[in-house]
């Protein structure tokens, strides 16, 4: 994206992660196959990142009225409307 400035955020790499962050990275990897950048962006605050991941899992996996497929579709549309490429 030519001419767009991006913020730089310090992140903890997979190899450098320890303790709760290492556990979070492992959970993320088990769920997605990789450690998503959103997890790495929150890596300096592992407790907060873990709570966010737990909330995400609850919202996406809760056996309520809509299917997982519908939830993913809703998340995709909301991201598009918000101009989020992630």
N, C-alpha and C positions, 0 to 999 in steps of 0.2 A: 504494500500500500504506500505508494510514493507520496511523500510530503506529510505523512502522519507521524507524529511523535508518540513514542511508547515509553511508559514509565519502566524503570528498572527496579525490580524487587529482589532483595537478597533471599535466596532459597537454600535449604539444606538438601544436598544430593542424597540419593538412595544409599550410597556407600557410607556417608557420614552420619546417617540417621541412627540414633540410639534411643533406648528406653521407649517411652510412649509414642514418640514419632516413628520409631522403627516398627512398632506394632500397627500404627495407623497405616503406614506405607504397605505393610504386608496385607492388611485387610483390603486396602484399595486395590492392590495387585491381584488378590484373589477374586475380587468382584469384577474388575475391568480388564485384567490381563496385563496391565501396566499401572504405574503410579501416575494418575492424571496431573496435569499442570496445576489444576485448582488445589490439589492437596499440597503440592510443593509450594504454591504461593502462600499457604497458611502455615508453612513448616516452622516458623519462628514461634508460633503459639500452638503447640501440639494439643493442649487441653481444649482450646477453642476449636481447633480443626477437628478433633475427635467428636466433639458435640455436634458440629455441623455435618459430619459424615453420618453420625447416628440419625440425625433428623432427616437427611437425604434418604437413607435406607428405609426409614419408617414411612416417609411419604411415598416412595416409589414401590415399596413391597407390601404395604398394608392391604389386607384382603377386603377392602371396602367395595363400593359400587362400581368402580371403573377398573378396567384391565390394565396390566402393565404397559401393554402396547398403546393404549389410549393415553396413559400418563406420559410416555415418551413423546408421543405426537404433540400433546399439549406443551410440554417443555420445549420442543423444537420450534413450535409456532411462537411461543412467548420469546424465545431467544431471537428469532428472526425479527419480530416486531420491535424488540429492544435494540436491534442492530448488533447483537452479539454473535460473533463467528464461532465461539466455542461450542 
